[in-house]
Amino acid sequence: PLQHHNLVCSVTDFYPDSIKVRWFRNGQEEKAGVVSTGLIHNGDWTFQILVTIETVLQSREVYTFQVEHSS
């Protein structure tokens, strides 16, 4: 049977709250299976977010994530 895996991108302690997180498979942006917690306020001026992708890992595939933030 195929095994599904969750890959996690955790971005913490950023400010301001405007951020973009994207997942890529072999250099191509992946949108299917991507789930985000949305912004989580840390109780001070900073934020965090978790963005996961659920996938079936294949040999020689490369997964990366990209974070765009003004800081």
PDB file with SEQRES, HELIX, SHEET and CRYST1 records, atoms N, CA, C and O in Angstrom:
SEQRES   1 A   71  PRO LEU GLN HIS HIS ASN LEU VAL CYS SER VAL THR ASP          
SEQRES   2 A   71  PHE TYR PRO ASP SER ILE LYS VAL ARG TRP PHE ARG ASN          
SEQRES   3 A   71  GLY GLN GLU GLU LYS ALA GLY VAL VAL SER THR GLY LEU          
SEQRES   4 A   71  ILE HIS ASN GLY ASP TRP THR PHE GLN ILE LEU VAL THR          
SEQRES   5 A   71  ILE GLU THR VAL LEU GLN SER ARG GLU VAL TYR THR PHE          
SEQRES   6 A   71  GLN VAL GLU HIS SER SER                                      
SHEET    1 AA1 3 HIS A   4  PHE A  14  0                                        
SHEET    2 AA1 3 PHE A  47  VAL A  56 -1                                        
SHEET    3 AA1 3 VAL A  34  SER A  36 -1                                        
SHEET    1 AA2 3 GLN A  28  GLU A  30  0                                        
SHEET    2 AA2 3 ILE A  19  ARG A  25 -1                                        
SHEET    3 AA2 3 TYR A  63  HIS A  69 -1                                        
SHEET    1 AA3 2 ILE A  40  HIS A  41  0                                        
SHEET    2 AA3 2 PHE A  47  VAL A  56 -1                                        
CRYST1    1.000    1.000    1.000  90.00  90.00  90.00 P 1           1          
ATOM      1  N   PRO A   1       0.830  -1.211   0.000  1.00  0.00           N  
ATOM      2  CA  PRO A   1       0.000   0.000   0.000  1.00  0.00           C  
ATOM      3  C   PRO A   1       0.866   1.264   0.000  1.00  0.00           C  
ATOM      4  O   PRO A   1       1.979   1.275   0.526  1.00  0.00           O  
ATOM      5  N   LEU A   2       0.341   2.298  -0.587  1.00  0.00           N  
ATOM      6  CA  LEU A   2       1.046   3.580  -0.616  1.00  0.00           C  
ATOM      7  C   LEU A   2       1.015   4.216   0.765  1.00  0.00           C  
ATOM      8  O   LEU A   2      -0.017   4.216   1.435  1.00  0.00           O  
ATOM      9  N   GLN A   3       2.143   4.753   1.181  1.00  0.00           N  
ATOM     10  CA  GLN A   3       2.222   5.420   2.478  1.00  0.00           C  
ATOM     11  C   GLN A   3       2.190   6.930   2.282  1.00  0.00           C  
ATOM     12  O   GLN A   3       3.000   7.492   1.545  1.00  0.00           O  
ATOM     13  N   HIS A   4       1.250   7.569   2.950  1.00  0.00           N  
ATOM     14  CA  HIS A   4       1.153   9.025   2.909  1.00  0.00           C  
ATOM     15  C   HIS A   4       2.013   9.614   4.025  1.00  0.00           C  
ATOM     16  O   HIS A   4       2.045   9.094   5.141  1.00  0.00           O  
ATOM     17  N   HIS A   5       2.698  10.689   3.712  1.00  0.00           N  
ATOM     18  CA  HIS A   5       3.562  11.364   4.673  1.00  0.00           C  
ATOM     19  C   HIS A   5       3.182  12.835   4.734  1.00  0.00           C  
ATOM     20  O   HIS A   5       2.749  13.417   3.740  1.00  0.00           O  
ATOM     21  N   ASN A   6       3.346  13.428   5.903  1.00  0.00           N  
ATOM     22  CA  ASN A   6       3.146  14.862   6.075  1.00  0.00           C  
ATOM     23  C   ASN A   6       4.500  15.530   6.275  1.00  0.00           C  
ATOM     24  O   ASN A   6       5.231  15.208   7.212  1.00  0.00           O  
ATOM     25  N   LEU A   7       4.823  16.455   5.391  1.00  0.00           N  
ATOM     26  CA  LEU A   7       6.021  17.270   5.534  1.00  0.00           C  
ATOM     27  C   LEU A   7       5.595  18.595   6.138  1.00  0.00           C  
ATOM     28  O   LEU A   7       4.547  19.129   5.774  1.00  0.00           O  
ATOM     29  N   VAL A   8       6.384  19.134   7.050  1.00  0.00           N  
ATOM     30  CA  VAL A   8       5.989  20.318   7.812  1.00  0.00           C  
ATOM     31  C   VAL A   8       6.999  21.442   7.634  1.00  0.00           C  
ATOM     32  O   VAL A   8       8.205  21.244   7.780  1.00  0.00           O  
ATOM     33  N   CYS A   9       6.485  22.619   7.317  1.00  0.00           N  
ATOM     34  CA  CYS A   9       7.278  23.847   7.319  1.00  0.00           C  
ATOM     35  C   CYS A   9       6.808  24.672   8.509  1.00  0.00           C  
ATOM     36  O   CYS A   9       5.639  25.052   8.581  1.00  0.00           O  
ATOM     37  N   SER A  10       7.709  24.949   9.436  1.00  0.00           N  
ATOM     38  CA  SER A  10       7.391  25.731  10.627  1.00  0.00           C  
ATOM     39  C   SER A  10       8.144  27.053  10.561  1.00  0.00           C  
ATOM     40  O   SER A  10       9.375  27.075  10.521  1.00  0.00           O  
ATOM     41  N   VAL A  11       7.400  28.154  10.550  1.00  0.00           N  
ATOM     42  CA  VAL A  11       8.001  29.487  10.517  1.00  0.00           C  
ATOM     43  C   VAL A  11       7.602  30.178  11.816  1.00  0.00           C  
ATOM     44  O   VAL A  11       6.414  30.311  12.109  1.00  0.00           O  
ATOM     45  N   THR A  12       8.587  30.619  12.595  1.00  0.00           N  
ATOM     46  CA  THR A  12       8.295  31.150  13.924  1.00  0.00           C  
ATOM     47  C   THR A  12       8.892  32.531  14.133  1.00  0.00           C  
ATOM     48  O   THR A  12       9.846  32.934  13.468  1.00  0.00           O  
ATOM     49  N   ASP A  13       8.295  33.241  15.082  1.00  0.00           N  
ATOM     50  CA  ASP A  13       8.816  34.511  15.601  1.00  0.00           C  
ATOM     51  C   ASP A  13       9.051  35.567  14.524  1.00  0.00           C  
ATOM     52  O   ASP A  13      10.102  36.206  14.490  1.00  0.00           O  
ATOM     53  N   PHE A  14       8.059  35.747  13.639  1.00  0.00           N  
ATOM     54  CA  PHE A  14       8.197  36.777  12.613  1.00  0.00           C  
ATOM     55  C   PHE A  14       7.212  37.917  12.850  1.00  0.00           C  
ATOM     56  O   PHE A  14       6.161  37.739  13.466  1.00  0.00           O  
ATOM     57  N   TYR A  15       7.576  39.079  12.348  1.00  0.00           N  
ATOM     58  CA  TYR A  15       6.757  40.290  12.402  1.00  0.00           C  
ATOM     59  C   TYR A  15       7.208  41.176  11.250  1.00  0.00           C  
ATOM     60  O   TYR A  15       8.413  41.297  11.030  1.00  0.00           O  
ATOM     61  N   PRO A  16       6.314  41.791  10.514  1.00  0.00           N  
ATOM     62  CA  PRO A  16       4.856  41.795  10.665  1.00  0.00           C  
ATOM     63  C   PRO A  16       4.221  40.480  10.208  1.00  0.00           C  
ATOM     64  O   PRO A  16       4.913  39.531   9.839  1.00  0.00           O  
ATOM     65  N   ASP A  17       2.883  40.448  10.242  1.00  0.00           N  
ATOM     66  CA  ASP A  17       2.185  39.181  10.019  1.00  0.00           C  
ATOM     67  C   ASP A  17       2.023  38.794   8.551  1.00  0.00           C  
ATOM     68  O   ASP A  17       1.555  37.690   8.271  1.00  0.00           O  
ATOM     69  N   SER A  18       2.384  39.642   7.621  1.00  0.00           N  
ATOM     70  CA  SER A  18       2.250  39.330   6.200  1.00  0.00           C  
ATOM     71  C   SER A  18       3.351  38.350   5.784  1.00  0.00           C  
ATOM     72  O   SER A  18       4.538  38.664   5.873  1.00  0.00           O  
ATOM     73  N   ILE A  19       2.941  37.147   5.325  1.00  0.00           N  
ATOM     74  CA  ILE A  19       3.905  36.099   4.977  1.00  0.00           C  
ATOM     75  C   ILE A  19       3.301  35.202   3.904  1.00  0.00           C  
ATOM     76  O   ILE A  19       2.084  35.031   3.833  1.00  0.00           O  
ATOM     77  N   LYS A  20       4.161  34.637   3.078  1.00  0.00           N  
ATOM     78  CA  LYS A  20       3.724  33.684   2.058  1.00  0.00           C  
ATOM     79  C   LYS A  20       4.631  32.463   2.144  1.00  0.00           C  
ATOM     80  O   LYS A  20       5.855  32.584   2.084  1.00  0.00           O  
ATOM     81  N   VAL A  21       4.020  31.276   2.285  1.00  0.00           N  
ATOM     82  CA  VAL A  21       4.765  30.023   2.365  1.00  0.00           C  
ATOM     83  C   VAL A  21       4.269  29.117   1.243  1.00  0.00           C  
ATOM     84  O   VAL A  21       3.068  28.886   1.106  1.00  0.00           O  
ATOM     85  N   ARG A  22       5.202  28.605   0.442  1.00  0.00           N  
ATOM     86  CA  ARG A  22       4.836  27.736  -0.678  1.00  0.00           C  
ATOM     87  C   ARG A  22       5.683  26.463  -0.656  1.00  0.00           C  
ATOM     88  O   ARG A  22       6.855  26.486  -0.281  1.00  0.00           O  
ATOM     89  N   TRP A  23       5.062  25.352  -1.068  1.00  0.00           N  
ATOM     90  CA  TRP A  23       5.742  24.065  -1.199  1.00  0.00           C  
ATOM     91  C   TRP A  23       6.051  23.801  -2.662  1.00  0.00           C  
ATOM     92  O   TRP A  23       5.279  24.166  -3.549  1.00  0.00           O  
ATOM     93  N   PHE A  24       7.200  23.156  -2.908  1.00  0.00           N  
ATOM     94  CA  PHE A  24       7.612  22.790  -4.260  1.00  0.00           C  
ATOM     95  C   PHE A  24       8.028  21.327  -4.291  1.00  0.00           C  
ATOM     96  O   PHE A  24       8.632  20.818  -3.347  1.00  0.00           O  
ATOM     97  N   ARG A  25       7.694  20.660  -5.393  1.00  0.00           N  
ATOM     98  CA  ARG A  25       8.159  19.289  -5.649  1.00  0.00           C  
ATOM     99  C   ARG A  25       8.953  19.312  -6.940  1.00  0.00           C  
ATOM    100  O   ARG A  25       8.420  19.631  -8.003  1.00  0.00           O  
ATOM    101  N   ASN A  26      10.219  18.974  -6.843  1.00  0.00           N  
ATOM    102  CA  ASN A  26      11.117  18.998  -8.005  1.00  0.00           C  
ATOM    103  C   ASN A  26      11.077  20.344  -8.718  1.00  0.00           C  
ATOM    104  O   ASN A  26      11.109  20.404  -9.947  1.00  0.00           O  
ATOM    105  N   GLY A  27      11.008  21.419  -7.943  1.00  0.00           N  
ATOM    106  CA  GLY A  27      11.046  22.767  -8.493  1.00  0.00           C  
ATOM    107  C   GLY A  27       9.722  23.321  -8.971  1.00  0.00           C  
ATOM    108  O   GLY A  27       9.657  24.479  -9.384  1.00  0.00           O  
ATOM    109  N   GLN A  28       8.656  22.523  -8.926  1.00  0.00           N  
ATOM    110  CA  GLN A  28       7.335  22.969  -9.363  1.00  0.00           C  
ATOM    111  C   GLN A  28       6.443  23.177  -8.140  1.00  0.00           C  
ATOM    112  O   GLN A  28       6.400  22.340  -7.239  1.00  0.00           O  
ATOM    113  N   GLU A  29       5.733  24.309  -8.124  1.00  0.00           N  
ATOM    114  CA  GLU A  29       4.882  24.593  -6.965  1.00  0.00           C  
ATOM    115  C   GLU A  29       3.780  23.553  -6.830  1.00  0.00           C  
ATOM    116  O   GLU A  29       3.127  23.188  -7.808  1.00  0.00           O  
ATOM    117  N   GLU A  30       3.582  23.083  -5.602  1.00  0.00           N  
ATOM    118  CA  GLU A  30       2.530  22.124  -5.271  1.00  0.00           C  
ATOM    119  C   GLU A  30       1.458  22.825  -4.451  1.00  0.00           C  
ATOM    120  O   GLU A  30       1.765  23.514  -3.478  1.00  0.00           O  
ATOM    121  N   LYS A  31       0.201  22.651  -4.844  1.00  0.00           N  
ATOM    122  CA  LYS A  31      -0.908  23.220  -4.079  1.00  0.00           C  
ATOM    123  C   LYS A  31      -1.813  22.136  -3.506  1.00  0.00           C  
ATOM    124  O   LYS A  31      -2.459  22.344  -2.479  1.00  0.00           O  
ATOM    125  N   ALA A  32      -1.862  20.981  -4.165  1.00  0.00           N  
ATOM    126  CA  ALA A  32      -2.692  19.878  -3.681  1.00  0.00           C  
ATOM    127  C   ALA A  32      -2.101  19.319  -2.393  1.00  0.00           C  
ATOM    128  O   ALA A  32      -0.894  19.093  -2.304  1.00  0.00           O  
ATOM    129  N   GLY A  33      -2.945  19.099  -1.408  1.00  0.00           N  
ATOM    130  CA  GLY A  33      -2.501  18.509  -0.151  1.00  0.00           C  
ATOM    131  C   GLY A  33      -1.860  19.477   0.820  1.00  0.00           C  
ATOM    132  O   GLY A  33      -1.396  19.068   1.884  1.00  0.00           O  
ATOM    133  N   VAL A  34      -1.824  20.774   0.468  1.00  0.00           N  
ATOM    134  CA  VAL A  34      -1.197  21.776   1.334  1.00  0.00           C  
ATOM    135  C   VAL A  34      -2.231  22.314   2.323  1.00  0.00           C  
ATOM    136  O   VAL A  34      -3.320  22.735   1.931  1.00  0.00           O  
ATOM    137  N   VAL A  35      -1.875  22.294   3.605  1.00  0.00           N  
ATOM    138  CA  VAL A  35      -2.768  22.775   4.664  1.00  0.00           C  
ATOM    139  C   VAL A  35      -1.983  23.710   5.575  1.00  0.00           C  
ATOM    140  O   VAL A  35      -0.835  23.438   5.926  1.00  0.00           O  
ATOM    141  N   SER A  36      -2.621  24.820   5.954  1.00  0.00           N  
ATOM    142  CA  SER A  36      -1.979  25.807   6.824  1.00  0.00           C  
ATOM    143  C   SER A  36      -2.776  25.988   8.106  1.00  0.00           C  
ATOM    144  O   SER A  36      -4.004  25.904   8.109  1.00  0.00           O  
ATOM    145  N   THR A  37      -2.056  26.239   9.198  1.00  0.00           N  
ATOM    146  CA  THR A  37      -2.731  26.555  10.458  1.00  0.00           C  
ATOM    147  C   THR A  37      -3.320  27.961  10.417  1.00  0.00           C  
ATOM    148  O   THR A  37      -4.187  28.298  11.223  1.00  0.00           O  
ATOM    149  N   GLY A  38      -2.850  28.780   9.477  1.00  0.00           N  
ATOM    150  CA  GLY A  38      -3.147  30.202   9.540  1.00  0.00           C  
ATOM    151  C   GLY A  38      -2.215  30.833  10.552  1.00  0.00           C  
ATOM    152  O   GLY A  38      -1.472  30.140  11.248  1.00  0.00           O  
ATOM    153  N   LEU A  39      -2.259  32.136  10.629  1.00  0.00           N  
ATOM    154  CA  LEU A  39      -1.361  32.843  11.543  1.00  0.00           C  
ATOM    155  C   LEU A  39      -1.710  32.551  12.999  1.00  0.00           C  
ATOM    156  O   LEU A  39      -2.880  32.558  13.383  1.00  0.00           O  
ATOM    157  N   ILE A  40      -0.693  32.297  13.789  1.00  0.00           N  
ATOM    158  CA  ILE A  40      -0.853  32.100  15.230  1.00  0.00           C  
ATOM    159  C   ILE A  40      -0.102  33.229  15.921  1.00  0.00           C  
ATOM    160  O   ILE A  40       1.102  33.394  15.723  1.00  0.00           O  
ATOM    161  N   HIS A  41      -0.816  34.008  16.736  1.00  0.00           N  
ATOM    162  CA  HIS A  41      -0.192  35.119  17.462  1.00  0.00           C  
ATOM    163  C   HIS A  41       0.501  34.561  18.698  1.00  0.00           C  
ATOM    164  O   HIS A  41      -0.097  33.798  19.456  1.00  0.00           O  
ATOM    165  N   ASN A  42       1.748  34.935  18.901  1.00  0.00           N  
ATOM    166  CA  ASN A  42       2.535  34.399  20.013  1.00  0.00           C  
ATOM    167  C   ASN A  42       2.269  35.081  21.350  1.00  0.00           C  
ATOM    168  O   ASN A  42       2.798  34.648  22.374  1.00  0.00           O  
ATOM    169  N   GLY A  43       1.465  36.130  21.360  1.00  0.00           N  
ATOM    170  CA  GLY A  43       1.193  36.827  22.611  1.00  0.00           C  
ATOM    171  C   GLY A  43       2.084  38.035  22.820  1.00  0.00           C  
ATOM    172  O   GLY A  43       1.852  38.838  23.723  1.00  0.00           O  
ATOM    173  N   ASP A  44       3.103  38.163  21.987  1.00  0.00           N  
ATOM    174  CA  ASP A  44       3.900  39.390  21.975  1.00  0.00           C  
ATOM    175  C   ASP A  44       3.655  40.041  20.607  1.00  0.00           C  
ATOM    176  O   ASP A  44       2.514  40.051  20.145  1.00  0.00           O  
ATOM    177  N   TRP A  45       4.647  40.565  19.969  1.00  0.00           N  
ATOM    178  CA  TRP A  45       4.453  41.176  18.652  1.00  0.00           C  
ATOM    179  C   TRP A  45       4.693  40.197  17.517  1.00  0.00           C  
ATOM    180  O   TRP A  45       4.568  40.566  16.349  1.00  0.00           O  
ATOM    181  N   THR A  46       5.036  38.952  17.838  1.00  0.00           N  
ATOM    182  CA  THR A  46       5.438  38.021  16.790  1.00  0.00           C  
ATOM    183  C   THR A  46       4.360  36.985  16.484  1.00  0.00           C  
ATOM    184  O   THR A  46       3.390  36.815  17.222  1.00  0.00           O  
ATOM    185  N   PHE A  47       4.577  36.298  15.355  1.00  0.00           N  
ATOM    186  CA  PHE A  47       3.626  35.307  14.864  1.00  0.00           C  
ATOM    187  C   PHE A  47       4.363  34.028  14.493  1.00  0.00           C  
ATOM    188  O   PHE A  47       5.590  33.996  14.393  1.00  0.00           O  
ATOM    189  N   GLN A  48       3.572  32.971  14.291  1.00  0.00           N  
ATOM    190  CA  GLN A  48       4.107  31.734  13.747  1.00  0.00           C  
ATOM    191  C   GLN A  48       3.057  31.098  12.848  1.00  0.00           C  
ATOM    192  O   GLN A  48       1.876  31.439  12.915  1.00  0.00           O  
ATOM    193  N   ILE A  49       3.502  30.167  12.004  1.00  0.00           N  
ATOM    194  CA  ILE A  49       2.599  29.468  11.099  1.00  0.00           C  
ATOM    195  C   ILE A  49       3.199  28.101  10.782  1.00  0.00           C  
ATOM    196  O   ILE A  49       4.417  27.959  10.675  1.00  0.00           O  
ATOM    197  N   LEU A  50       2.342  27.106  10.635  1.00  0.00           N  
ATOM    198  CA  LEU A  50       2.745  25.784  10.164  1.00  0.00           C  
ATOM    199  C   LEU A  50       2.040  25.536   8.841  1.00  0.00           C  
ATOM    200  O   LEU A  50       0.827  25.721   8.731  1.00  0.00           O  
ATOM    201  N   VAL A  51       2.801  25.119   7.840  1.00  0.00           N  
ATOM    202  CA  VAL A  51       2.222  24.785   6.542  1.00  0.00           C  
ATOM    203  C   VAL A  51       2.699  23.380   6.190  1.00  0.00           C  
ATOM    204  O   VAL A  51       3.899  23.141   6.056  1.00  0.00           O  
ATOM    205  N   THR A  52       1.755  22.453   6.040  1.00  0.00           N  
ATOM    206  CA  THR A  52       2.101  21.060   5.771  1.00  0.00           C  
ATOM    207  C   THR A  52       1.664  20.662   4.367  1.00  0.00           C  
ATOM    208  O   THR A  52       0.786  21.280   3.765  1.00  0.00           O  
ATOM    209  N   ILE A  53       2.302  19.615   3.868  1.00  0.00           N  
ATOM    210  CA  ILE A  53       1.875  19.007   2.614  1.00  0.00           C  
ATOM    211  C   ILE A  53       1.797  17.506   2.847  1.00  0.00           C  
ATOM    212  O   ILE A  53       2.724  16.899   3.384  1.00  0.00           O  
ATOM    213  N   GLU A  54       0.679  16.913   2.437  1.00  0.00           N  
ATOM    214  CA  GLU A  54       0.525  15.460   2.523  1.00  0.00           C  
ATOM    215  C   GLU A  54       0.849  14.886   1.158  1.00  0.00           C  
ATOM    216  O   GLU A  54       0.306  15.333   0.148  1.00  0.00           O  
ATOM    217  N   THR A  55       1.729  13.898   1.123  1.00  0.00           N  
ATOM    218  CA  THR A  55       2.175  13.360  -0.157  1.00  0.00           C  
ATOM    219  C   THR A  55       2.596  11.907  -0.007  1.00  0.00           C  
ATOM    220  O   THR A  55       2.842  11.421   1.097  1.00  0.00           O  
ATOM    221  N   VAL A  56       2.672  11.232  -1.133  1.00  0.00           N  
ATOM    222  CA  VAL A  56       3.274   9.905  -1.207  1.00  0.00           C  
ATOM    223  C   VAL A  56       4.678  10.117  -1.748  1.00  0.00           C  
ATOM    224  O   VAL A  56       4.851  10.529  -2.895  1.00  0.00           O  
ATOM    225  N   LEU A  57       5.678   9.837  -0.926  1.00  0.00           N  
ATOM    226  CA  LEU A  57       7.059  10.092  -1.321  1.00  0.00           C  
ATOM    227  C   LEU A  57       7.515   9.088  -2.367  1.00  0.00           C  
ATOM    228  O   LEU A  57       7.304   7.883  -2.228  1.00  0.00           O  
ATOM    229  N   GLN A  58       8.139   9.599  -3.410  1.00  0.00           N  
ATOM    230  CA  GLN A  58       8.690   8.776  -4.478  1.00  0.00           C  
ATOM    231  C   GLN A  58      10.203   8.941  -4.489  1.00  0.00           C  
ATOM    232  O   GLN A  58      10.724   9.986  -4.098  1.00  0.00           O  
ATOM    233  N   SER A  59      10.892   7.926  -4.930  1.00  0.00           N  
ATOM    234  CA  SER A  59      12.348   7.966  -5.009  1.00  0.00           C  
ATOM    235  C   SER A  59      12.815   9.130  -5.878  1.00  0.00           C  
ATOM    236  O   SER A  59      12.278   9.366  -6.960  1.00  0.00           O  
ATOM    237  N   ARG A  60      13.806   9.840  -5.396  1.00  0.00           N  
ATOM    238  CA  ARG A  60      14.482  10.933  -6.101  1.00  0.00           C  
ATOM    239  C   ARG A  60      13.661  12.216  -6.222  1.00  0.00           C  
ATOM    240  O   ARG A  60      14.095  13.154  -6.889  1.00  0.00           O  
ATOM    241  N   GLU A  61      12.509  12.279  -5.605  1.00  0.00           N  
ATOM    242  CA  GLU A  61      11.766  13.541  -5.591  1.00  0.00           C  
ATOM    243  C   GLU A  61      12.362  14.452  -4.521  1.00  0.00           C  
ATOM    244  O   GLU A  61      12.787  13.993  -3.461  1.00  0.00           O  
ATOM    245  N   VAL A  62      12.385  15.734  -4.815  1.00  0.00           N  
ATOM    246  CA  VAL A  62      12.925  16.721  -3.885  1.00  0.00           C  
ATOM    247  C   VAL A  62      11.809  17.686  -3.512  1.00  0.00           C  
ATOM    248  O   VAL A  62      11.213  18.322  -4.381  1.00  0.00           O  
ATOM    249  N   TYR A  63      11.528  17.792  -2.215  1.00  0.00           N  
ATOM    250  CA  TYR A  63      10.530  18.734  -1.709  1.00  0.00           C  
ATOM    251  C   TYR A  63      11.248  19.881  -1.016  1.00  0.00           C  
ATOM    252  O   TYR A  63      12.163  19.670  -0.220  1.00  0.00           O  
ATOM    253  N   THR A  64      10.822  21.090  -1.330  1.00  0.00           N  
ATOM    254  CA  THR A  64      11.359  22.284  -0.682  1.00  0.00           C  
ATOM    255  C   THR A  64      10.203  23.214  -0.369  1.00  0.00           C  
ATOM    256  O   THR A  64       9.129  23.110  -0.961  1.00  0.00           O  
ATOM    257  N   PHE A  65      10.431  24.121   0.565  1.00  0.00           N  
ATOM    258  CA  PHE A  65       9.447  25.168   0.803  1.00  0.00           C  
ATOM    259  C   PHE A  65      10.132  26.509   0.681  1.00  0.00           C  
ATOM    260  O   PHE A  65      11.342  26.634   0.871  1.00  0.00           O  
ATOM    261  N   GLN A  66       9.329  27.515   0.357  1.00  0.00           N  
ATOM    262  CA  GLN A  66       9.837  28.878   0.189  1.00  0.00           C  
ATOM    263  C   GLN A  66       9.016  29.806   1.063  1.00  0.00           C  
ATOM    264  O   GLN A  66       7.786  29.750   1.069  1.00  0.00           O  
ATOM    265  N   VAL A  67       9.711  30.659   1.802  1.00  0.00           N  
ATOM    266  CA  VAL A  67       9.058  31.640   2.666  1.00  0.00           C  
ATOM    267  C   VAL A  67       9.377  33.025   2.140  1.00  0.00           C  
ATOM    268  O   VAL A  67      10.541  33.369   1.936  1.00  0.00           O  
ATOM    269  N   GLU A  68       8.329  33.825   1.921  1.00  0.00           N  
ATOM    270  CA  GLU A  68       8.502  35.217   1.518  1.00  0.00           C  
ATOM    271  C   GLU A  68       7.981  36.105   2.638  1.00  0.00           C  
ATOM    272  O   GLU A  68       6.814  36.027   3.022  1.00  0.00           O  
ATOM    273  N   HIS A  69       8.878  36.962   3.159  1.00  0.00           N  
ATOM    274  CA  HIS A  69       8.515  37.846   4.263  1.00  0.00           C  
ATOM    275  C   HIS A  69       9.352  39.105   4.171  1.00  0.00           C  
ATOM    276  O   HIS A  69      10.498  39.060   3.723  1.00  0.00           O  
ATOM    277  N   SER A  70       8.794  40.223   4.587  1.00  0.00           N  
ATOM    278  CA  SER A  70       9.462  41.518   4.424  1.00  0.00           C  
ATOM    279  C   SER A  70      10.719  41.672   5.272  1.00  0.00           C  
ATOM    280  O   SER A  70      11.573  42.500   4.954  1.00  0.00           O  
ATOM    281  N   SER A  71      10.852  40.892   6.345  1.00  0.00           N  
ATOM    282  CA  SER A  71      12.040  41.040   7.188  1.00  0.00           C  
ATOM    283  C   SER A  71      13.203  40.296   6.581  1.00  0.00           C  
ATOM    284  O   SER A  71      14.299  40.299   7.143  1.00  0.00           O  
TER     285      SER A  71                                                      
END                                                                             
